[in-house]
Amino acid sequence: MEKRIYNFSAGPAILPEPVLKKAQEDLFMLPGVGMSILEISHRSKTFGAFLQSAKDGLRKLLDIPENYDILFLQGGASLQFSMVPMNLMPPVNKADYIITGSWSKKALKEAKRVGTPNVVYTAEATNFDRVPTQDELKFDPEAAYVHYTSNNTIFGTQFDYVPDSGNLPLICDMSSDILYRKIDVSKFAMIYAGAQKNIGPSGVTLVIIRKDMLERSPDTLPTMLNYKTHTENDSMYNTPNTFGIYIIDLVGKYLLENGGLDAMYATNKKKAGILYDCLDNSNGFFKPHAQPGSRSLMNVTFNLPTPELEKQLIEAATAAGFNGLKGHRSVGGLRASIYNAFPLKGVEDLVGFLEDFRKKNS
Ligand SMILES: *Cc1c(COP(=O)(O)O)cnc(C)c1O
């Protein structure tokens, strides 16, 4: 392969080129250290500085208030599906779950092992083609928390608002849209995100947790599954994913140097806008899966008139250097994941390609 191709993968996903280049440069030897990031102790000063800098970057980008801890854990967002109810559901052992796709269903499944979560909304009947409006959400005043998924990576839907949970702590899986725009962190009791969609490589999970929530964690929990273990040890109770945290630091710096999250959001809107316009103006040849109002800026899902045409399009696109467009099996069709690092030019080129394909095949 002579040059980098357009990578539409849903995750692990594309990273900013300057981040890759910097990591490549440092990989043989960190300047002034004489060893690479892969070889140094997590207890070293050098790594400590990366960890602190990664947290500082996130705090700046998201304006994370001082009463929130920032953790880098392992086990993926999937382990958070278990850790959230184990730590935060007791003693009432019930919580409200908004079900907008496969990931929220998996979160619900784990909550059921701890207590009796309540489904306050589900869009399963229409194959998760939308997210609820605020009016559709009625919460149990005794729920330990409200849990939702801000961006549904598989179905291509996204909340464009933060649900108002009243006095109930709000917990969000932001794996596939964290840092796509500014959010008001103070509306959340906890946010978690697997890094590999929008902020880094796989193997590290960002957790942002309001400190008062930590009082809930039962002391009987296994040490590694207790949030308190990780806050008390600054994510270093055991060896963290040092390389992953280093990359998150580079991504944070890259974002700060490139206009921060407002600039990112403007570009993200533009990218998704031209792609949805192409789909909407195709005389029904391309059918977006998500309903208007629920459409994701990160994962654009759509179908063609027949599965045969979908297969043809994916093959032709792959040959032309557009990689990773095959949709998840639960929606079929195509999915273009256009995370922060995906270039505008790549979306423009994809639109040109899709229009060509439509002209030839309709
Ligand atoms: C990918 C994804 C997950 C699963 O993440 P892992 O890190 O693989 O456990 C969970 N939630 C959402 C929204 C995702 O996109």
The ligand as a Tripos MOL2 file, in Angstrom:
@<TRIPOS>MOLECULE
LIG
   15    15     1     0     0
SMALL
NO_CHARGES

@<TRIPOS>ATOM
      1 C1        -17.9970    0.0600   20.6210 C.3       1 LIG1
      2 C2        -18.9790    0.4130   21.6510 C.ar      1 LIG1
      3 C3        -19.0450   -0.2570   22.8820 C.ar      1 LIG1
      4 C4        -18.1570   -1.4350   23.2150 C.3       1 LIG1
      5 O1        -16.8940   -1.0090   23.4810 O.3       1 LIG1
      6 P1        -15.7430   -2.0150   23.9460 P.3       1 LIG1
      7 O2        -14.6590   -1.0620   24.3090 O.co2     1 LIG1
      8 O3        -15.4230   -2.8910   22.7770 O.co2     1 LIG1
      9 O4        -16.2480   -2.7910   25.1010 O.co2     1 LIG1
     10 C5        -19.9690    0.1740   23.8130 C.ar      1 LIG1
     11 N1        -20.7930    1.1950   23.5600 N.ar      1 LIG1
     12 C6        -20.7640    1.8570   22.3880 C.ar      1 LIG1
     13 C7        -21.7050    2.9990   22.1600 C.3       1 LIG1
     14 C8        -19.8620    1.4920   21.4030 C.ar      1 LIG1
     15 O5        -19.8330    2.1610   20.2280 O.3       1 LIG1
@<TRIPOS>BOND
     1     1     2 1
     2     2     3 ar
     3     2    14 ar
     4     3     4 1
     5     3    10 ar
     6     4     5 1
     7     5     6 1
     8     6     7 2
     9     6     8 1
    10     6     9 1
    11    10    11 ar
    12    11    12 ar
    13    12    13 1
    14    12    14 ar
    15    14    15 1
@<TRIPOS>SUBSTRUCTURE
     1 LIG1         1 GROUP 0 **** ****
